[in-house]
Amino acid sequence: MISQTDPLAPASPAIDIPRLTYSVEESAQALGVSKPTIYRLLARRILRPVPGVRHKRIPVRQIQSLVQHGPN
């Protein structure tokens, strides 16, 4: 008898892992600003990307801090 299970289904239930970083586009959506604004915040070092990765990834904690405390 042939198994009727989906070969593409995950072997175990999905684990809900919290996001640690956002892309530039996701950061812009989270803050309600444009992507160029995020790039300006990066250029002014108000936001700092994760070092050593090809695409800019911004830690979620930095986004949260910017919302809570402003661009100090």
Jmol script that loads the backbone (N, CA, C; Angstrom):
load data "model"
ATOM      1  N   MET A   1       0.840  -1.187   0.000  1.00  0.00           N
ATOM      2  CA  MET A   1       0.000   0.000   0.000  1.00  0.00           C
ATOM      3  C   MET A   1       0.881   1.244   0.000  1.00  0.00           C
ATOM      4  N   ILE A   2       0.532   2.257  -0.786  1.00  0.00           N
ATOM      5  CA  ILE A   2       1.293   3.502  -0.896  1.00  0.00           C
ATOM      6  C   ILE A   2       0.764   4.501   0.127  1.00  0.00           C
ATOM      7  N   SER A   3       1.687   5.164   0.804  1.00  0.00           N
ATOM      8  CA  SER A   3       1.315   6.164   1.806  1.00  0.00           C
ATOM      9  C   SER A   3       0.681   7.369   1.120  1.00  0.00           C
ATOM     10  N   GLN A   4      -0.345   7.913   1.726  1.00  0.00           N
ATOM     11  CA  GLN A   4      -1.057   9.064   1.179  1.00  0.00           C
ATOM     12  C   GLN A   4      -0.600  10.384   1.798  1.00  0.00           C
ATOM     13  N   THR A   5       0.542  10.380   2.487  1.00  0.00           N
ATOM     14  CA  THR A   5       1.014  11.615   3.106  1.00  0.00           C
ATOM     15  C   THR A   5       1.645  12.515   2.069  1.00  0.00           C
ATOM     16  N   ASP A   6       1.587  13.777   2.295  1.00  0.00           N
ATOM     17  CA  ASP A   6       2.151  14.773   1.380  1.00  0.00           C
ATOM     18  C   ASP A   6       3.672  14.779   1.533  1.00  0.00           C
ATOM     19  N   PRO A   7       4.432  14.489   0.483  1.00  0.00           N
ATOM     20  CA  PRO A   7       5.892  14.459   0.602  1.00  0.00           C
ATOM     21  C   PRO A   7       6.506  15.834   0.848  1.00  0.00           C
ATOM     22  N   LEU A   8       5.751  16.898   0.568  1.00  0.00           N
ATOM     23  CA  LEU A   8       6.275  18.249   0.784  1.00  0.00           C
ATOM     24  C   LEU A   8       5.885  18.826   2.137  1.00  0.00           C
ATOM     25  N   ALA A   9       5.072  18.108   2.877  1.00  0.00           N
ATOM     26  CA  ALA A   9       4.657  18.583   4.199  1.00  0.00           C
ATOM     27  C   ALA A   9       5.833  18.492   5.163  1.00  0.00           C
ATOM     28  N   PRO A  10       5.926  19.448   6.104  1.00  0.00           N
ATOM     29  CA  PRO A  10       7.014  19.385   7.077  1.00  0.00           C
ATOM     30  C   PRO A  10       6.917  18.126   7.930  1.00  0.00           C
ATOM     31  N   ALA A  11       8.057  17.628   8.341  1.00  0.00           N
ATOM     32  CA  ALA A  11       8.108  16.401   9.134  1.00  0.00           C
ATOM     33  C   ALA A  11       7.540  16.612  10.532  1.00  0.00           C
ATOM     34  N   SER A  12       7.661  17.813  11.052  1.00  0.00           N
ATOM     35  CA  SER A  12       7.136  18.114  12.380  1.00  0.00           C
ATOM     36  C   SER A  12       6.314  19.395  12.299  1.00  0.00           C
ATOM     37  N   PRO A  13       5.500  19.671  13.296  1.00  0.00           N
ATOM     38  CA  PRO A  13       4.708  20.903  13.271  1.00  0.00           C
ATOM     39  C   PRO A  13       5.617  22.131  13.214  1.00  0.00           C
ATOM     40  N   ALA A  14       5.134  23.153  12.561  1.00  0.00           N
ATOM     41  CA  ALA A  14       5.906  24.388  12.440  1.00  0.00           C
ATOM     42  C   ALA A  14       6.116  25.014  13.817  1.00  0.00           C
ATOM     43  N   ILE A  15       7.294  25.529  14.028  1.00  0.00           N
ATOM     44  CA  ILE A  15       7.633  26.205  15.276  1.00  0.00           C
ATOM     45  C   ILE A  15       7.563  27.702  15.007  1.00  0.00           C
ATOM     46  N   ASP A  16       6.876  28.415  15.872  1.00  0.00           N
ATOM     47  CA  ASP A  16       6.746  29.854  15.711  1.00  0.00           C
ATOM     48  C   ASP A  16       7.969  30.531  16.330  1.00  0.00           C
ATOM     49  N   ILE A  17       8.925  30.883  15.484  1.00  0.00           N
ATOM     50  CA  ILE A  17      10.156  31.523  15.940  1.00  0.00           C
ATOM     51  C   ILE A  17      10.033  33.018  15.700  1.00  0.00           C
ATOM     52  N   PRO A  18      10.249  33.834  16.728  1.00  0.00           N
ATOM     53  CA  PRO A  18      10.117  35.286  16.546  1.00  0.00           C
ATOM     54  C   PRO A  18      11.198  35.831  15.606  1.00  0.00           C
ATOM     55  N   ARG A  19      10.832  36.831  14.838  1.00  0.00           N
ATOM     56  CA  ARG A  19      11.764  37.468  13.921  1.00  0.00           C
ATOM     57  C   ARG A  19      12.771  38.287  14.716  1.00  0.00           C
ATOM     58  N   LEU A  20      14.024  38.240  14.338  1.00  0.00           N
ATOM     59  CA  LEU A  20      15.075  39.020  14.997  1.00  0.00           C
ATOM     60  C   LEU A  20      15.511  40.198  14.152  1.00  0.00           C
ATOM     61  N   THR A  21      15.295  40.107  12.849  1.00  0.00           N
ATOM     62  CA  THR A  21      15.675  41.200  11.947  1.00  0.00           C
ATOM     63  C   THR A  21      14.586  41.428  10.916  1.00  0.00           C
ATOM     64  N   TYR A  22      14.618  42.633  10.352  1.00  0.00           N
ATOM     65  CA  TYR A  22      13.731  43.002   9.251  1.00  0.00           C
ATOM     66  C   TYR A  22      14.582  43.437   8.073  1.00  0.00           C
ATOM     67  N   SER A  23      14.049  43.254   6.886  1.00  0.00           N
ATOM     68  CA  SER A  23      14.672  43.817   5.692  1.00  0.00           C
ATOM     69  C   SER A  23      14.382  45.324   5.680  1.00  0.00           C
ATOM     70  N   VAL A  24      14.986  46.028   4.741  1.00  0.00           N
ATOM     71  CA  VAL A  24      14.719  47.469   4.618  1.00  0.00           C
ATOM     72  C   VAL A  24      13.230  47.694   4.344  1.00  0.00           C
ATOM     73  N   GLU A  25      12.677  46.905   3.447  1.00  0.00           N
ATOM     74  CA  GLU A  25      11.254  47.065   3.111  1.00  0.00           C
ATOM     75  C   GLU A  25      10.356  46.763   4.317  1.00  0.00           C
ATOM     76  N   GLU A  26      10.658  45.701   5.052  1.00  0.00           N
ATOM     77  CA  GLU A  26       9.868  45.363   6.231  1.00  0.00           C
ATOM     78  C   GLU A  26      10.000  46.428   7.313  1.00  0.00           C
ATOM     79  N   SER A  27      11.204  46.985   7.459  1.00  0.00           N
ATOM     80  CA  SER A  27      11.430  48.063   8.432  1.00  0.00           C
ATOM     81  C   SER A  27      10.596  49.283   8.065  1.00  0.00           C
ATOM     82  N   ALA A  28      10.576  49.606   6.775  1.00  0.00           N
ATOM     83  CA  ALA A  28       9.781  50.747   6.313  1.00  0.00           C
ATOM     84  C   ALA A  28       8.300  50.524   6.603  1.00  0.00           C
ATOM     85  N   GLN A  29       7.810  49.316   6.338  1.00  0.00           N
ATOM     86  CA  GLN A  29       6.407  49.012   6.616  1.00  0.00           C
ATOM     87  C   GLN A  29       6.116  49.091   8.112  1.00  0.00           C
ATOM     88  N   ALA A  30       7.018  48.573   8.928  1.00  0.00           N
ATOM     89  CA  ALA A  30       6.811  48.582  10.384  1.00  0.00           C
ATOM     90  C   ALA A  30       6.747  50.003  10.932  1.00  0.00           C
ATOM     91  N   LEU A  31       7.556  50.902  10.356  1.00  0.00           N
ATOM     92  CA  LEU A  31       7.600  52.282  10.833  1.00  0.00           C
ATOM     93  C   LEU A  31       6.631  53.200  10.098  1.00  0.00           C
ATOM     94  N   GLY A  32       6.059  52.710   9.000  1.00  0.00           N
ATOM     95  CA  GLY A  32       5.137  53.548   8.230  1.00  0.00           C
ATOM     96  C   GLY A  32       5.853  54.638   7.452  1.00  0.00           C
ATOM     97  N   VAL A  33       7.061  54.347   6.982  1.00  0.00           N
ATOM     98  CA  VAL A  33       7.845  55.308   6.201  1.00  0.00           C
ATOM     99  C   VAL A  33       8.270  54.645   4.888  1.00  0.00           C
ATOM    100  N   SER A  34       8.950  55.408   4.051  1.00  0.00           N
ATOM    101  CA  SER A  34       9.411  54.878   2.767  1.00  0.00           C
ATOM    102  C   SER A  34      10.763  54.188   2.918  1.00  0.00           C
ATOM    103  N   LYS A  35      11.117  53.381   1.919  1.00  0.00           N
ATOM    104  CA  LYS A  35      12.435  52.737   1.919  1.00  0.00           C
ATOM    105  C   LYS A  35      13.558  53.775   1.892  1.00  0.00           C
ATOM    106  N   PRO A  36      13.444  54.872   1.105  1.00  0.00           N
ATOM    107  CA  PRO A  36      14.508  55.887   1.162  1.00  0.00           C
ATOM    108  C   PRO A  36      14.711  56.476   2.567  1.00  0.00           C
ATOM    109  N   THR A  37      13.626  56.586   3.338  1.00  0.00           N
ATOM    110  CA  THR A  37      13.761  57.077   4.717  1.00  0.00           C
ATOM    111  C   THR A  37      14.580  56.107   5.549  1.00  0.00           C
ATOM    112  N   ILE A  38      14.365  54.810   5.370  1.00  0.00           N
ATOM    113  CA  ILE A  38      15.156  53.812   6.100  1.00  0.00           C
ATOM    114  C   ILE A  38      16.620  53.936   5.699  1.00  0.00           C
ATOM    115  N   TYR A  39      16.894  54.096   4.411  1.00  0.00           N
ATOM    116  CA  TYR A  39      18.290  54.261   3.967  1.00  0.00           C
ATOM    117  C   TYR A  39      18.909  55.531   4.552  1.00  0.00           C
ATOM    118  N   ARG A  40      18.119  56.601   4.699  1.00  0.00           N
ATOM    119  CA  ARG A  40      18.639  57.825   5.353  1.00  0.00           C
ATOM    120  C   ARG A  40      18.949  57.563   6.825  1.00  0.00           C
ATOM    121  N   LEU A  41      18.073  56.829   7.505  1.00  0.00           N
ATOM    122  CA  LEU A  41      18.325  56.497   8.909  1.00  0.00           C
ATOM    123  C   LEU A  41      19.583  55.631   9.046  1.00  0.00           C
ATOM    124  N   LEU A  42      19.812  54.741   8.084  1.00  0.00           N
ATOM    125  CA  LEU A  42      21.033  53.939   8.088  1.00  0.00           C
ATOM    126  C   LEU A  42      22.257  54.820   7.832  1.00  0.00           C
ATOM    127  N   ALA A  43      22.160  55.736   6.875  1.00  0.00           N
ATOM    128  CA  ALA A  43      23.286  56.621   6.554  1.00  0.00           C
ATOM    129  C   ALA A  43      23.642  57.524   7.734  1.00  0.00           C
ATOM    130  N   ARG A  44      22.636  57.955   8.475  1.00  0.00           N
ATOM    131  CA  ARG A  44      22.865  58.811   9.654  1.00  0.00           C
ATOM    132  C   ARG A  44      23.216  58.003  10.897  1.00  0.00           C
ATOM    133  N   ARG A  45      23.263  56.689  10.753  1.00  0.00           N
ATOM    134  CA  ARG A  45      23.593  55.765  11.834  1.00  0.00           C
ATOM    135  C   ARG A  45      22.589  55.791  12.975  1.00  0.00           C
ATOM    136  N   ILE A  46      21.367  56.185  12.646  1.00  0.00           N
ATOM    137  CA  ILE A  46      20.286  56.098  13.620  1.00  0.00           C
ATOM    138  C   ILE A  46      19.852  54.635  13.727  1.00  0.00           C
ATOM    139  N   LEU A  47      19.861  53.958  12.589  1.00  0.00           N
ATOM    140  CA  LEU A  47      19.677  52.508  12.546  1.00  0.00           C
ATOM    141  C   LEU A  47      20.984  51.903  12.058  1.00  0.00           C
ATOM    142  N   ARG A  48      21.333  50.744  12.584  1.00  0.00           N
ATOM    143  CA  ARG A  48      22.562  50.056  12.167  1.00  0.00           C
ATOM    144  C   ARG A  48      22.222  48.650  11.710  1.00  0.00           C
ATOM    145  N   PRO A  49      22.629  48.308  10.493  1.00  0.00           N
ATOM    146  CA  PRO A  49      22.324  46.968   9.991  1.00  0.00           C
ATOM    147  C   PRO A  49      23.191  45.908  10.665  1.00  0.00           C
ATOM    148  N   VAL A  50      22.764  44.677  10.553  1.00  0.00           N
ATOM    149  CA  VAL A  50      23.555  43.555  11.043  1.00  0.00           C
ATOM    150  C   VAL A  50      24.817  43.485  10.191  1.00  0.00           C
ATOM    151  N   PRO A  51      26.000  43.445  10.799  1.00  0.00           N
ATOM    152  CA  PRO A  51      27.227  43.412  10.009  1.00  0.00           C
ATOM    153  C   PRO A  51      27.456  42.062   9.336  1.00  0.00           C
ATOM    154  N   GLY A  52      28.101  42.121   8.189  1.00  0.00           N
ATOM    155  CA  GLY A  52      28.549  40.903   7.533  1.00  0.00           C
ATOM    156  C   GLY A  52      27.507  40.135   6.759  1.00  0.00           C
ATOM    157  N   VAL A  53      26.380  40.743   6.446  1.00  0.00           N
ATOM    158  CA  VAL A  53      25.388  40.074   5.613  1.00  0.00           C
ATOM    159  C   VAL A  53      25.243  40.831   4.307  1.00  0.00           C
ATOM    160  N   ARG A  54      24.884  40.116   3.262  1.00  0.00           N
ATOM    161  CA  ARG A  54      24.829  40.719   1.928  1.00  0.00           C
ATOM    162  C   ARG A  54      23.757  41.802   1.829  1.00  0.00           C
ATOM    163  N   HIS A  55      22.555  41.485   2.292  1.00  0.00           N
ATOM    164  CA  HIS A  55      21.460  42.446   2.240  1.00  0.00           C
ATOM    165  C   HIS A  55      21.318  43.093   3.610  1.00  0.00           C
ATOM    166  N   LYS A  56      20.925  44.329   3.621  1.00  0.00           N
ATOM    167  CA  LYS A  56      20.784  45.034   4.900  1.00  0.00           C
ATOM    168  C   LYS A  56      19.657  44.407   5.715  1.00  0.00           C
ATOM    169  N   ARG A  57      19.992  43.992   6.923  1.00  0.00           N
ATOM    170  CA  ARG A  57      19.030  43.442   7.869  1.00  0.00           C
ATOM    171  C   ARG A  57      19.107  44.298   9.125  1.00  0.00           C
ATOM    172  N   ILE A  58      17.970  44.769   9.589  1.00  0.00           N
ATOM    173  CA  ILE A  58      17.918  45.677  10.727  1.00  0.00           C
ATOM    174  C   ILE A  58      17.295  44.937  11.910  1.00  0.00           C
ATOM    175  N   PRO A  59      17.998  44.915  13.049  1.00  0.00           N
ATOM    176  CA  PRO A  59      17.452  44.225  14.226  1.00  0.00           C
ATOM    177  C   PRO A  59      16.103  44.808  14.652  1.00  0.00           C
ATOM    178  N   VAL A  60      15.178  43.941  14.985  1.00  0.00           N
ATOM    179  CA  VAL A  60      13.844  44.359  15.420  1.00  0.00           C
ATOM    180  C   VAL A  60      13.952  45.254  16.653  1.00  0.00           C
ATOM    181  N   ARG A  61      14.894  44.964  17.523  1.00  0.00           N
ATOM    182  CA  ARG A  61      15.060  45.791  18.742  1.00  0.00           C
ATOM    183  C   ARG A  61      15.380  47.247  18.406  1.00  0.00           C
ATOM    184  N   GLN A  62      16.118  47.482  17.312  1.00  0.00           N
ATOM    185  CA  GLN A  62      16.405  48.856  16.919  1.00  0.00           C
ATOM    186  C   GLN A  62      15.138  49.566  16.446  1.00  0.00           C
ATOM    187  N   ILE A  63      14.308  48.851  15.714  1.00  0.00           N
ATOM    188  CA  ILE A  63      13.037  49.425  15.262  1.00  0.00           C
ATOM    189  C   ILE A  63      12.172  49.754  16.475  1.00  0.00           C
ATOM    190  N   GLN A  64      12.087  48.827  17.421  1.00  0.00           N
ATOM    191  CA  GLN A  64      11.289  49.052  18.630  1.00  0.00           C
ATOM    192  C   GLN A  64      11.832  50.226  19.430  1.00  0.00           C
ATOM    193  N   SER A  65      13.152  50.320  19.559  1.00  0.00           N
ATOM    194  CA  SER A  65      13.772  51.418  20.298  1.00  0.00           C
ATOM    195  C   SER A  65      13.504  52.762  19.631  1.00  0.00           C
ATOM    196  N   LEU A  66      13.566  52.785  18.309  1.00  0.00           N
ATOM    197  CA  LEU A  66      13.303  54.028  17.577  1.00  0.00           C
ATOM    198  C   LEU A  66      11.869  54.491  17.812  1.00  0.00           C
ATOM    199  N   VAL A  67      10.937  53.555  17.831  1.00  0.00           N
ATOM    200  CA  VAL A  67       9.534  53.909  18.077  1.00  0.00           C
ATOM    201  C   VAL A  67       9.350  54.408  19.510  1.00  0.00           C
ATOM    202  N   GLN A  68       9.972  53.740  20.475  1.00  0.00           N
ATOM    203  CA  GLN A  68       9.784  54.090  21.878  1.00  0.00           C
ATOM    204  C   GLN A  68      10.525  55.359  22.296  1.00  0.00           C
ATOM    205  N   HIS A  69      11.760  55.547  21.801  1.00  0.00           N
ATOM    206  CA  HIS A  69      12.619  56.618  22.308  1.00  0.00           C
ATOM    207  C   HIS A  69      12.966  57.681  21.289  1.00  0.00           C
ATOM    208  N   GLY A  70      12.610  57.486  20.048  1.00  0.00           N
ATOM    209  CA  GLY A  70      12.944  58.459  19.011  1.00  0.00           C
ATOM    210  C   GLY A  70      14.374  58.272  18.540  1.00  0.00           C
ATOM    211  N   PRO A  71      14.827  59.140  17.642  1.00  0.00           N
ATOM    212  CA  PRO A  71      16.133  58.984  17.013  1.00  0.00           C
ATOM    213  C   PRO A  71      17.303  59.555  17.819  1.00  0.00           C
ATOM    214  N   ASN A  72      17.360  59.293  19.092  1.00  0.00           N
ATOM    215  CA  ASN A  72      18.428  59.849  19.947  1.00  0.00           C
ATOM    216  C   ASN A  72      19.777  59.367  19.533  1.00  0.00           C
TER     217      ASN A  72
END
end "model"
wireframe off; spacefill off
backbone 0.3
color backbone group
